[in-house]
Amino acid sequence: MFYFSILSFILVIAAIWIFAYKRSRIVDNTSSEGYFLGGRSLTGITIAGSILMTNLSTEQIVGQNGQSYMAGMEVMAWEVTAAVAIVLLALVFLPKYLKYGVDTVSDFIEKRYDTTTKRIVSILFIFTYMISFLPVVLYSGSLVFNKIFRVNQSLGIDALASVALVSAMIGMIGLAYLLMGGLSLGAFSDSLYGVGLLIGGLSIPVLGLIVLGNGSFTDGFHVVRTNTPEMLNAIGAVDSKIVPWPTLFFGMFFNNLFYWCTNQMIVQKAFAGRNLKEGQKGVLYVGFFKIIGALFLVFPGIIAFNLFGNSLSTPDDAYPSLVAAVLPGWAYGIFGAVIFGAILSSFVGALNATATLFTLDFYKPVFNPNATDRQVARAGKAVTVIVGLVAIVIAPLISFAPTGLYNVVQQFNGLYSMPLLAVIVLGFYSKNVTAFGAKVTFAFHVVTYALASLFLSHIHYLYVLSVLFLADVLILWWIGKIKPADKHFVLQEGKHKVDLTPWKHAGWVGALAVVAVLMTYLVFSPLGLAR
């Protein structure tokens, strides 16, 4: 059975790669737009698959199920409420970005403010992706992969060596994806991996409930409701360490807006759409998937608690242990391929975003202003290799302090997420905000957030972000009033690069997504299942 699993894993990976490679050949990968933005040729389904698989990583699959193993369905806030921000990306942010004709989020910063502010944002993105996000994706992915296939036992090596080996394998394949097909190759493969993740992901809680119910799905669900009804409540307490319910309307909402509407590695996939209509379709598809995603990113942790109780050594063992307990042996290879795809897609997405930012924001304008389009693409590929190799080297080192580093990464994101969101939102709607005000806002936030982390560590960071975002907005607006620019900013028309005709169904589909969010919370509340 072991060799069958390995063979099926290889066959699935190879088949998806061949399909995606052939489809990606229609895009000119030697041009900068082809390499970084898929030639702006992606359709709604492809955009949705690419965004989803970039977003989903083993950190979420393992980490969120680990949290729900301890705290229950309140963890679903990270997934379900994201749909509201995604609707705003489709209806508000994406049309405005495309109207400006930008290739990156930092491009918008430059057009609206100035080049210095743009490069501050780009450096923060690049540093975060290269030093923390990319290595953490490789490390966490290699841990899960090692648990499923027992790589260290099969090869007779220690755990650290297996982590390094699997990290290097994923990293090298990710590099090959980008170098051979750019964004388009990853996007086409992501579509298939997305379908596999939906089917495979949903199969785990279904199989888990059947095992829990001794062969009956409904009996298994009855066991969960009878034994742990409190874990089906998604409304976290005010002092919850996971997601306090007041932050759903403030800190969590602002954090979602930052991640889904201003994060380069997410928004870049929507920029790659052939027009606004396809971009909106893809983004809204993602919104519905995020609501459904709670069923396999959160609910399995509750099933694991009912199966294993407190016997697991760490909460992060909940999902791998559940998979090992309920998945048929013949499906290990196929499921492993889907998990591999999730790891690979997150790595490729962040790697492509990093190369895009460095090449378009620094190489072309600073180091080689006269570079041709092909030279820019070649430089992007060189940066891809360098950043990828750095991430591969750093990944196994995380094993010496995985929890500490993860906390540092989360705190570092908080250093710039709120001022970036404030700068973009007010950049859309206020003609008075200035480049000087943007720089002061970033400086104020960094200092204040650092002090809050030191002296208010007992307060949940989502509460801190709730206050700081509003303070950032106020400061940015106030400075624009007391020290206005010589002239108000005026958007130059005619700069857009794709057709801006919106999808005619975008409004009601977005409203339906918001209603689905509210209904999901009603189901997982004391008025629904948690009673």
C-alpha positions in Angstrom: 0.0 0.0 0.0 2.9 2.4 0.7 4.3 2.0 -2.8 0.8 2.5 -4.3 0.5 5.7 -2.3 3.9 7.0 -3.6 3.0 6.0 -7.2 -0.5 7.6 -7.1 1.1 10.8 -5.5 3.6 11.1 -8.4 1.0 10.4 -11.0 -1.4 13.1 -9.7 1.4 15.7 -9.4 2.7 14.8 -12.9 -0.8 14.9 -14.6 -1.6 18.3 -13.1 1.7 19.7 -14.1 1.4 18.5 -17.7 -2.1 20.0 -18.0 -1.1 23.3 -16.5 2.1 23.5 -18.6 0.3 23.0 -21.9 -2.4 25.6 -20.9 0.3 28.1 -19.9 2.0 27.9 -23.2 -0.6 30.3 -24.7 1.0 33.1 -22.6 4.3 34.7 -23.6 6.4 34.0 -20.5 9.4 36.0 -21.9 7.6 39.4 -21.4 7.3 41.0 -18.0 3.5 41.1 -18.1 3.4 37.5 -19.2 5.7 36.3 -16.4 4.3 38.4 -13.6 0.6 38.8 -14.5 -0.1 35.8 -16.8 -0.4 38.2 -19.7 -3.6 39.5 -18.1 -5.4 36.5 -19.6 -6.9 34.7 -16.6 -10.6 33.9 -16.3 -12.7 33.9 -13.2 -12.3 30.2 -12.4 -8.5 30.4 -12.8 -8.3 33.5 -10.7 -10.4 31.9 -8.0 -8.2 28.8 -7.9 -5.0 30.7 -7.9 -6.1 33.0 -5.0 -7.5 30.2 -3.0 -4.4 28.0 -3.3 -2.1 30.9 -2.6 -4.1 31.7 0.5 -4.5 28.1 1.8 -1.4 26.6 3.3 -0.6 24.0 5.9 -0.4 26.7 8.5 -4.1 27.2 8.1 -5.1 23.5 7.6 -3.1 22.4 10.6 -3.1 25.5 12.7 -6.8 26.4 12.6 -7.9 22.8 13.2 -5.4 22.8 16.1 -7.1 26.0 17.5 -10.6 24.5 17.1 -9.4 21.4 18.9 -8.9 23.7 21.9 -11.6 26.4 21.4 -14.2 25.2 18.9 -15.9 27.0 16.0 -15.0 30.5 17.1 -11.9 29.9 15.0 -14.0 30.1 11.9 -13.9 33.9 12.0 -10.6 33.8 10.2 -12.4 32.0 7.3 -16.0 33.0 7.2 -15.7 36.8 7.9 -13.1 37.0 5.2 -16.0 36.8 2.7 -17.1 40.3 3.6 -13.7 41.7 2.8 -13.5 39.7 -0.4 -16.9 41.2 -1.5 -15.4 44.7 -1.0 -12.3 43.7 -3.0 -14.6 42.7 -5.9 -16.9 45.7 -5.7 -14.7 48.5 -4.5 -10.9 47.9 -4.4 -10.4 46.0 -7.7 -12.3 48.4 -9.9 -10.3 51.3 -8.4 -7.0 49.5 -8.8 -7.7 48.7 -12.4 -8.9 52.2 -13.1 -5.5 53.5 -12.0 -3.8 51.0 -14.4 -1.4 49.6 -11.8 0.5 46.3 -11.8 1.2 46.1 -8.1 -0.3 47.5 -4.9 2.8 49.6 -4.4 2.2 51.0 -7.9 -1.0 52.6 -6.6 0.9 54.0 -3.6 3.3 55.7 -6.0 0.6 57.1 -8.3 -1.4 58.4 -5.3 1.5 59.5 -3.0 5.1 59.3 -4.1 7.9 57.0 -4.9 9.5 57.0 -1.4 6.2 55.8 0.2 5.9 53.2 -2.5 9.3 51.8 -1.8 8.7 51.7 1.9 5.6 49.5 1.3 7.5 47.3 -1.2 10.4 46.7 1.2 8.0 45.7 3.9 6.2 43.2 1.7 9.5 41.8 0.3 11.1 41.4 3.7 8.0 39.7 5.1 7.6 37.3 2.3 11.3 36.3 2.0 12.3 36.1 5.6 9.2 34.8 7.3 6.2 33.8 5.1 8.0 31.7 2.5 10.2 29.7 5.0 7.2 29.2 7.3 5.2 27.8 4.4 8.0 25.4 3.5 8.6 24.4 7.1 5.0 23.8 8.2 4.3 22.0 4.9 7.2 19.7 5.4 6.0 18.8 8.9 2.6 17.7 7.6 4.0 15.9 4.6 6.5 14.1 6.9 3.6 13.0 9.2 1.5 11.7 6.3 4.3 9.8 4.5 6.7 9.2 7.4 9.6 10.4 5.3 12.1 10.2 8.2 11.2 6.6 9.0 11.2 5.5 5.4 14.6 7.0 4.7 16.1 6.3 8.1 16.9 10.0 8.8 16.1 12.3 11.7 13.1 14.7 11.7 15.2 17.8 11.0 16.9 16.2 8.0 13.5 15.1 6.6 12.1 18.6 7.1 15.1 20.1 5.2 14.7 17.5 2.4 11.0 18.0 1.9 11.4 21.8 2.1 14.0 21.7 -0.5 11.9 19.5 -2.7 8.9 21.7 -2.5 11.0 24.8 -3.0 12.8 23.5 -6.1 9.5 22.4 -7.7 8.0 25.8 -6.9 11.0 27.5 -8.6 10.5 25.2 -11.6 6.9 26.2 -11.8 7.6 29.9 -12.0 10.7 29.7 -14.2 8.9 27.5 -16.8 5.5 29.1 -16.8 5.4 32.2 -14.6 2.1 33.1 -13.0 0.0 31.4 -15.6 1.4 27.9 -14.9 0.8 28.2 -11.2 -2.7 29.6 -11.8 -3.8 26.7 -14.1 -2.5 24.1 -11.7 -4.1 25.9 -8.8 -7.5 25.5 -10.4 -7.2 21.7 -10.3 -5.6 21.6 -6.9 -8.4 23.8 -5.7 -11.0 21.3 -6.8 -9.0 18.5 -5.2 -8.7 20.4 -2.0 -12.5 21.1 -1.8 -13.3 17.4 -2.4 -10.5 16.0 -0.3 -10.9 18.6 2.4 -14.6 18.0 2.8 -14.1 14.2 2.8 -12.1 14.3 6.1 -14.9 15.7 8.3 -17.4 13.4 6.6 -15.2 10.3 7.2 -14.5 11.6 10.7 -18.1 11.8 11.6 -18.7 8.3 10.1 -15.9 6.8 12.3 -17.2 8.8 15.3 -20.7 7.4 14.7 -19.5 3.8 14.2 -20.5 3.8 10.6 -23.2 6.4 10.7 -22.7 10.0 9.6 -25.8 11.3 11.5 -24.9 9.4 14.6 -21.4 10.9 14.5 -22.8 14.4 14.2 -25.2 13.6 17.1 -22.1 12.6 19.2 -20.5 16.0 18.6 -23.7 17.9 19.5 -24.3 15.8 22.6 -20.8 15.7 24.0 -19.4 19.1 22.9 -22.2 21.6 22.1 -20.2 24.5 23.5 -17.6 23.9 20.8 -20.2 24.5 18.1 -20.6 28.1 19.2 -18.7 30.6 16.9 -19.3 33.6 19.1 -16.1 34.0 21.1 -16.2 35.5 24.6 -15.2 39.1 25.1 -11.9 38.0 26.7 -11.3 35.1 24.4 -7.7 34.4 23.4 -8.7 33.3 19.9 -11.3 35.8 18.5 -13.2 38.0 20.9 -16.6 38.7 19.4 -16.4 42.6 19.4 -13.3 42.4 17.2 -15.4 40.8 14.4 -16.6 44.4 13.6 -13.3 46.1 14.1 -9.9 44.5 14.4 -10.8 41.3 12.6 -12.6 43.2 9.9 -9.7 45.6 9.4 -7.2 42.8 9.3 -9.3 41.0 6.7 -9.4 44.2 4.6 -5.6 44.4 4.7 -5.1 40.8 3.8 -7.7 40.4 1.0 -7.7 44.0 -0.4 -4.1 45.3 -0.1 -1.9 42.2 0.1 0.2 42.0 -3.1 0.3 38.2 -3.3 -3.5 38.0 -3.2 -4.5 41.1 -5.2 -1.9 40.3 -8.0 -4.0 37.3 -9.1 -7.0 39.5 -9.6 -4.8 42.0 -11.6 -4.0 39.1 -13.9 -7.7 38.8 -15.1 -8.4 39.6 -18.7 -10.9 42.2 -17.6 -12.7 43.6 -14.6 -15.6 41.2 -15.2 -13.5 38.1 -14.9 -11.6 39.5 -11.9 -14.9 40.1 -10.0 -16.1 36.6 -10.9 -13.0 35.0 -9.6 -12.9 37.1 -6.4 -16.5 36.4 -5.5 -16.1 32.7 -6.1 -13.4 32.8 -3.5 -15.8 34.5 -1.0 -18.2 31.5 -1.1 -15.3 29.1 -0.9 -14.0 30.7 2.3 -17.4 30.2 4.0 -17.5 26.6 3.0 -13.8 26.3 3.9 -14.6 26.4 7.6 -16.0 22.9 7.3 -12.5 21.5 6.7 -10.3 24.1 8.2 -12.0 24.3 11.5 -14.7 21.6 12.1 -12.3 18.6 11.8 -10.5 19.9 15.0 -13.8 19.4 16.9 -14.2 15.9 15.5 -10.6 15.2 16.5 -11.3 16.3 20.1 -14.3 14.0 20.2 -12.2 11.1 18.9 -9.0 11.6 20.8 -10.0 13.7 23.8 -6.9 15.3 25.5 -4.6 12.5 24.4 -2.7 14.4 21.7 0.7 15.8 22.6 0.0 19.1 20.9 -3.1 20.7 19.3 -1.3 20.8 16.0 -1.4 17.0 15.9 -5.2 17.1 15.7 -5.5 17.3 11.9 -2.7 14.9 10.9 -3.9 12.4 13.5 -7.5 12.6 12.2 -6.4 12.1 8.6 -4.3 9.1 9.7 -7.3 7.7 11.6 -10.1 8.1 9.0 -8.5 8.2 5.5 -8.4 4.8 3.6 -4.9 3.6 2.8 -5.4 3.8 -0.9 -6.2 7.5 -0.7 -3.0 8.6 1.0 -1.2 9.3 -2.2 -4.1 11.3 -3.7 -4.7 13.3 -0.5 -0.9 13.9 -0.1 -0.8 15.3 -3.7 -3.6 17.8 -2.8 -1.8 18.8 0.4 1.4 19.1 -1.6 -0.5 21.4 -4.1 -1.7 23.6 -1.2 1.9 24.0 0.1 3.3 24.5 -3.4 0.7 27.1 -4.4 1.3 29.3 -1.3 5.0 29.1 -1.9 4.7 30.0 -5.6 2.2 32.8 -5.0 4.4 34.6 -2.4 7.5 33.9 -4.5 6.0 35.4 -7.6 4.7 38.5 -5.6 8.2 39.0 -4.2 9.9 38.9 -7.6 7.2 41.2 -9.0 7.7 43.8 -6.3 11.5 43.8 -6.5 11.7 43.8 -10.3 9.0 46.3 -11.1 9.6 48.6 -8.1 13.5 48.5 -7.8 15.2 46.8 -10.7 13.5 48.6 -13.6 13.3 52.2 -12.1 16.5 52.2 -10.0 19.1 49.7 -11.2 18.4 49.5 -15.0 16.0 52.3 -16.2 16.7 51.4 -19.8 15.9 47.7 -19.4 13.9 46.1 -22.2 10.7 44.1 -21.4 12.6 40.8 -21.8 15.4 42.0 -19.5 12.9 42.8 -16.9 11.4 39.3 -17.2 14.9 37.7 -17.0 15.7 39.8 -13.9 12.4 38.6 -12.4 13.5 35.0 -12.9 16.9 35.7 -11.3 15.2 37.2 -8.3 12.8 34.3 -8.1 15.8 31.9 -7.9 17.6 33.9 -5.2 14.6 34.4 -3.0 13.5 30.8 -3.4 17.0 29.5 -2.4 17.1 31.9 0.6 13.7 30.5 1.8 14.8 26.9 1.3 17.9 27.6 3.5 16.0 29.3 6.2 13.0 26.8 6.4 14.7 24.0 8.4 16.2 26.5 10.8 12.6 27.4 12.0 12.5 24.1 13.8 14.7 25.6 16.5 12.1 28.1 17.5 8.9 27.5 15.4 6.4 29.0 17.9 8.5 32.1 18.7 9.1 32.9 15.0 5.4 32.5 14.1 4.5 35.0 16.8 7.2 37.4 15.6 5.8 37.1 12.0 2.3 37.9 13.2 3.5 40.9 15.2 5.6 42.1 12.3 2.6 42.1 10.0 0.8 44.3 12.5 3.5 46.8 12.2 2.4 47.9 8.8 -1.0 46.3 7.9 -3.2 49.0 9.4 -1.3 52.1 8.1 -1.1 50.5 4.7 -4.9 49.9 4.7 -5.5 53.5 5.9 -3.2 55.0 3.2 -5.0 53.0 0.4 -8.6 53.7 1.6 -8.1 57.4 2.1 -6.1 57.5 -1.1 -9.3 56.3 -2.9 -11.7 58.7 -1.2 -9.8 61.8 -0.1 -8.1 64.3 -2.4 -6.5 66.0 0.7 -4.2 63.2 2.1 -0.6 63.7 1.3 2.7 61.7 0.9 4.0 63.5 4.0 1.0 62.4 6.0 1.4 58.8 4.8 5.0 58.7 6.0 4.0 60.2 9.4 1.2 57.7 9.7 3.6 54.7 9.1 6.0 56.1 11.7 3.3 56.8 14.3 1.9 53.3 13.8 5.2 51.5 14.1 6.1 53.3 17.3 2.7 53.0 18.9 2.3 49.3 17.9 5.7 48.4 19.3 4.9 50.2 22.6 1.5 48.4 22.8 3.2 45.1 22.2 5.6 45.8 25.1 3.2 47.3 27.7 -0.2 46.0 26.7 0.7 42.4 25.9 -2.2 41.2 28.0 -4.7 42.8 25.6 -5.7 40.8 22.5 -3.9 42.2 19.5 -7.1 42.4 17.5 -8.4 45.0 20.1 -5.1 46.9 19.6 -5.5 46.9 15.8 -9.1 48.0 16.3 -8.0 51.2 17.9 -4.8 51.8 15.8 -6.5 51.6 12.5 -9.0 54.4 13.5 -6.0 56.4 14.9 -4.1 55.9 11.6 -7.0 57.1 9.6 -7.5 60.2 11.8 -3.8 61.1 11.7 -3.5 60.7 7.9 -6.6 62.9 7.4 -5.6 65.5 10.0 -2.1 66.0 8.5 -3.7 66.5 5.1 -5.8 69.3 6.6 -3.1 71.1 8.6 -0.4 70.7 5.9 -2.1 70.3 2.6 -0.3 69.6 -0.7 0.2 72.4 -3.2 -2.5 70.9 -5.3 -5.2 68.3 -4.8 -4.7 64.9 -6.3 -6.6 64.2 -9.5 -6.8 60.8 -11.1 -5.7 60.9 -14.8 -8.2 59.0 -16.9 -7.4 56.6 -19.6 -4.7 54.8 -17.8 -6.5 51.4 -17.4 -5.0 48.4 -19.2 -8.1 46.1 -19.4 -11.8 46.6 -20.0 -13.5 48.0 -16.9 -17.1 46.8 -17.6 -18.2 45.2 -14.4 -19.9 41.8 -14.1 -23.6 42.5 -14.2 -24.3 40.0 -11.4 -21.6 41.2 -9.1 -23.9 43.2 -6.8 -26.4 40.6 -5.9 -23.8 37.8 -5.8 -21.8 39.9 -3.3 -24.9 40.5 -1.2 -25.7 36.8 -1.2 -22.2 36.1 0.1 -22.7 38.6 3.0 -26.1 36.9 3.8 -24.3 33.5 3.8 -21.8 34.8 6.3 -24.7 35.9 8.7 -26.5 32.6 8.2 -23.4 30.6 9.0 -22.9 32.5 12.2 -26.6 31.9 13.1 -26.2 28.2 12.5 -23.0 28.1 14.7 -24.5 30.0 17.7 -26.7 29.3 20.7 -29.7 29.9 18.5 -28.5 27.1 16.2 -26.4 24.1 16.8 -24.7 25.3 20.0 -27.6 24.6 22.3 
